[in-house]
């Protein structure tokens, strides 16, 4: 199973850190350089690939990230992930591990998780989360499947996900590029394990995909605990969705 890393070119610190960690694991990897929302290439890439921001994301809700439109950081991650998926499908592989460049783990633990995925039954899953969390404020449950896996009602964070070829082909076919939104949310919408069923209905999700998660893995592969980095790259970025925005569906 080949590992793909999504990295922003200006984040050379993250590039050096994760490449060193992967080399120490002896993992076969490919680095894909995504598009940063502050880069002029952001808008050029939107036009070139005819991508559009999903405009109906904002609703009246107690959940703060539903009370606004899709922001620039989320759109950039979505755009970059789509372009990386297209590159991945040029290979003959049927299963792929995708890591975002802010992933950290103790040496040896990633390889253990990868070996587990390659040697165990996935129970027909399209997505296998090697990390992820519940969202606070909702009573979601993780249903135990076997010794190794559990099935989440809802899971947040897409920084370490194993995708089947079918999952990627399906999300590209919908197509995701016409509905750019948070990757974390989009995956759950495609699984129809989301409290945004309005979006699932709007974009025409019929048969849900299946997601599972490796048990207890949220404590193994984590994201860098540095709010300055998180805020600068995704969270506090300009809102793009809305009727007046040119690149919306």
MOQUI-V864344 format. One record per residue. RES is the residue in one letter. SS is DSSP state (alpha for helix, beta for strand, coil for the rest). PSI is psi in radians with two decimals (none if undefined). Layout:
RES,SS,PSI  RES,SS,PSI
This chain:
X,coil,2.07  X,beta,2.54  X,beta,2.31  X,beta,2.34  X,beta,2.21  X,beta,2.07  X,beta,2.52  X,beta,2.35  X,coil,-0.62  X,coil,-0.20  X,coil,1.12  X,alpha,-0.45  X,alpha,-0.80  X,alpha,-0.68  X,alpha,-0.88  X,alpha,-0.73  X,alpha,-0.85  X,alpha,-0.59  X,alpha,-0.71  X,alpha,-0.75  X,alpha,-0.72  X,alpha,-0.70  X,alpha,-0.68  X,alpha,-0.47  X,alpha,-0.25  X,coil,0.56  X,coil,2.38  X,coil,2.13  X,beta,2.81  X,beta,2.34  X,beta,2.23  X,beta,2.20  X,beta,2.02  X,beta,-3.09  X,coil,2.23  X,coil,2.44  X,coil,-0.40  X,coil,-0.18  X,coil,2.41  X,coil,-0.43  X,alpha,-0.29  X,alpha,-0.94  X,alpha,-0.59  X,alpha,-0.70  X,alpha,-0.69  X,alpha,-0.83  X,alpha,-0.78  X,alpha,-0.71  X,coil,0.16  X,coil,0.81  X,coil,2.63  X,coil,2.46  X,beta,2.39  X,coil,2.11  X,coil,-0.22  X,coil,0.39  X,coil,-0.66  X,coil,2.21  X,coil,2.92  X,coil,2.05  X,coil,2.69  X,coil,-0.21  X,coil,2.08  X,alpha,-0.59  X,alpha,0.02  X,alpha,-0.21  X,coil,0.22  X,coil,2.91  X,coil,3.08  X,coil,2.33  X,beta,3.00  X,alpha,-0.68  X,alpha,-0.76  X,alpha,-0.73  X,alpha,-0.69  X,alpha,-0.71  X,alpha,-0.77  X,alpha,-0.85  X,alpha,-0.82  X,alpha,-0.69  X,alpha,-0.73  X,alpha,-0.82  X,alpha,-0.64  X,alpha,-0.76  X,alpha,-0.74  X,alpha,-0.68  X,alpha,-0.70  X,alpha,-0.68  X,coil,-0.17  X,coil,-0.24  X,coil,3.08  X,coil,0.09  X,coil,2.65  X,coil,-0.14  X,beta,2.47  X,beta,2.44  X,beta,2.18  X,beta,2.16  X,beta,2.39  X,beta,2.68  X,coil,-0.05  X,coil,0.21  X,beta,2.43  X,beta,2.60  X,coil,2.87  X,coil,2.47  X,coil,2.31  X,coil,-0.41  X,alpha,-0.60  X,alpha,-0.79  X,alpha,-0.64  X,alpha,-0.79  X,alpha,-0.72  X,alpha,-0.75  X,alpha,-0.68  X,alpha,-0.82  X,alpha,-0.68  X,alpha,-0.37  X,alpha,-0.03  X,coil,2.85  X,coil,2.26  X,coil,0.01  X,coil,0.65  X,coil,0.30  X,coil,2.53  X,coil,-0.49  X,beta,2.38  X,beta,1.97  X,beta,2.19  X,coil,-0.04  X,coil,2.99  X,coil,2.78  X,beta,2.80  X,coil,2.79  X,coil,2.32  X,coil,2.56  X,coil,-0.04  X,coil,2.47  X,coil,1.20  X,coil,2.69  X,coil,2.62  X,beta,2.05  X,beta,2.14  X,beta,2.32  X,coil,-0.84  X,coil,-2.81  X,coil,-0.51  X,coil,-0.53  X,beta,2.73  X,beta,2.71  X,beta,2.05  X,beta,2.50  X,coil,-0.65  X,coil,2.49  X,coil,2.47  X,beta,2.66  X,coil,2.15  X,coil,0.63  X,coil,-0.22  X,beta,1.58  X,beta,2.38  X,beta,2.19  X,beta,2.42  X,beta,2.79  X,alpha,-0.71  X,alpha,-0.77  X,alpha,-0.79  X,alpha,-0.79  X,alpha,-0.72  X,alpha,-0.81  X,alpha,-0.52  X,alpha,-0.53  X,alpha,-0.39  X,coil,-0.71  X,coil,2.59  X,alpha,-0.56  X,alpha,-0.34  X,alpha,-0.07  X,coil,0.93  X,beta,2.21  X,coil,-3.12  X,coil,2.24  X,alpha,-0.75  X,alpha,-0.82  X,alpha,-0.70  X,alpha,-0.69  X,alpha,-0.74  X,alpha,-0.56  X,alpha,-0.71  X,alpha,-0.45  X,alpha,-0.16  X,coil,0.60  X,coil,1.20  X,coil,2.66  X,coil,0.16  X,coil,0.96  X,alpha,-0.37  X,alpha,-0.64  X,alpha,-0.73  X,alpha,-0.74  X,alpha,-0.68  X,alpha,-0.69  X,alpha,-0.01  X,coil,0.56  X,coil,2.14  X,coil,-1.44  X,coil,2.09  X,coil,2.57  X,coil,2.91  X,coil,2.29  X,beta,2.45  X,beta,2.91  X,beta,2.46  X,beta,2.27  X,coil,2.39  X,coil,0.16  X,alpha,-0.26  X,alpha,-0.35  X,alpha,0.02  X,coil,-1.02  X,coil,1.99  X,beta,2.92  X,beta,2.65  X,coil,2.22  X,coil,1.24  X,coil,1.72  X,alpha,-0.49  X,alpha,-0.72  X,alpha,-0.78  X,alpha,-0.80  X,alpha,-0.72  X,alpha,-0.53  X,alpha,-0.55  X,alpha,-1.02  X,alpha,-1.08  X,coil,1.08  X,coil,2.82  X,coil,2.50  X,beta,2.34  X,coil,-0.48  X,coil,2.83  X,coil,2.79  X,coil,-0.50  X,coil,-0.18  X,coil,2.29  X,coil,-0.70  X,coil,0.99  X,beta,2.72  X,coil,none
